[in-house]
Amino acid sequence: MRTPPEPPPAAVRLFGPALPLIRRYAELLAGAGVERGLLGPREVERLWDRHLTNCGAIAELISPEARIVDVGSGAGLPGLVLAALRPDLRVVLLEPLLRRTVFLAECVEELKLTNTEVIRGRAEEWAGRLGADVVTARAVAPLERLMGWCLPLLRPGGQMLALKGDAASDELNAVAASLPALGATSWAVVDVGGSLGPAATKVVRIELGATGYGHRTRRSQARSGRRARRGSHG
């Protein structure tokens, strides 16, 4: 087991009273997380800036007592960090792979996170069933695919937060034209953690309107068009 480095001052400031929990989580990541292939050995030295503090930075975008679904949670980033930092949140860690859900469940038990639930499954299987206020995702997939998995998990008015770093603007620009058809009413790249130095990052934020997710496939659009044409001829 490798020992994670000491948290930098920025992490101490960000996590505050939650720092002991985050320290323990860092130990779990550096130990079982590396042993089970959920985190690369080289990542241990940069656990705080690149992973833990980087994930904690998005808490500033989340309202009190929100229900969070972390899609493709993996080793728990950012879901477990948010759950430990913000006990007011209700967090679902959604992950399809068994070995990862086992690790996540062990972390939840070790950290005694009563606000956290682990669900094994794919996002598509839970579309329209979770009613999340916020869906988070980090290093899961390109935004073009990710929004199709995440937006259906949101309640009307909910928001998707995708940690994308330097690629954020390019990925958002590539999909912006398709977002209104999915029910989105606003979208932007948001800089978070400006005071955290290397842990600062860029987040793609997509917000649904009051009617919620409203995807229409090309096939359904074509059927609607045929019905309209038939109707116009009596």
Buried (B, 14 or more C-beta within 10 A) or exposed (E): EBEBBEBBEBBBEBBEEBBEBBBBBBBBBBBBBBEEEBBEEEBBEBBBBBBBBBBBBBBEBBEEEBBBBBBBBBBBBBBBBBBBBBBEBBBBBBBBEEEBBBBBBEBBEBBEBEBBBBBBEEBEEBBEEBEBBBBBBBEBBEBEEBBBBBBBBBBEEBBBBBBBEEEBEEBBEEBEEEBEEBBBEEBEBBEBBEEBEBBBBBBBBBBBBEEBBBBEEEEEEEEEEEEEEEEEEE
